[in-house]
């Protein structure tokens, strides 16, 4: 249950970041690119967090 709670809102955050990147690109390509990079960084960090939570749920020492 703790694993699910930790990652529950990640899809919503991801779609929000990428949606903002699309909308922002209409005004500023640089802002859109920064938000896109932010989305990539978010996915990287979310993956690390998910891996750590999964290891803890299995009983690992991560």
C-alpha positions as CSV (number, residue, x, y, z in Angstrom):
1,X,0.0,0.0,0.0
2,X,2.9,2.4,0.8
3,X,4.3,1.7,-2.7
4,X,1.0,2.7,-4.4
5,X,0.6,5.8,-2.2
6,X,4.2,6.9,-3.1
7,X,3.6,6.8,-6.9
8,X,-0.2,7.4,-7.1
9,X,0.0,10.9,-8.6
10,X,3.1,10.5,-10.8
11,X,1.0,10.0,-14.0
12,X,-1.0,13.2,-13.3
13,X,2.2,15.2,-12.6
14,X,3.8,13.8,-15.8
15,X,0.8,14.7,-18.0
16,X,0.6,18.2,-16.4
17,X,4.3,18.9,-17.1
18,X,4.1,17.8,-20.7
19,X,0.8,19.6,-21.2
20,X,2.3,22.8,-19.9
21,X,5.3,22.3,-22.1
22,X,3.0,22.1,-25.2
23,X,1.1,25.2,-24.2
24,X,4.2,27.2,-23.2
25,X,5.8,26.4,-26.6
26,X,3.2,28.6,-28.3
27,X,4.7,31.6,-26.4
28,X,8.3,30.6,-25.9
29,X,10.2,27.8,-27.4
30,X,12.8,28.1,-24.7
31,X,10.2,27.8,-21.9
32,X,8.7,24.7,-23.7
33,X,12.1,23.2,-23.9
34,X,12.8,23.8,-20.2
35,X,9.5,22.2,-19.3
36,X,10.2,19.3,-21.5
37,X,13.6,18.8,-19.9
38,X,11.8,19.1,-16.5
39,X,9.5,16.3,-17.6
40,X,12.4,14.1,-18.5
41,X,14.1,14.8,-15.1
42,X,10.8,14.1,-13.3
43,X,10.6,10.7,-15.0
44,X,14.2,9.9,-14.0
45,X,13.6,10.9,-10.4
46,X,10.2,9.1,-10.3
47,X,11.8,5.9,-11.6
48,X,14.5,6.1,-8.9
49,X,11.8,6.6,-6.3
50,X,9.7,3.8,-7.6
51,X,12.6,1.4,-7.7
52,X,13.5,2.3,-4.2
53,X,9.9,1.8,-3.0
54,X,9.6,-1.5,-4.8
55,X,12.8,-2.8,-3.2
56,X,11.6,-1.8,0.2
57,X,8.2,-3.5,-0.4
58,X,10.1,-6.7,-1.3
59,X,12.1,-6.5,1.9
60,X,15.4,-5.2,0.3
61,X,17.8,-2.8,1.9
62,X,17.7,0.0,-0.7
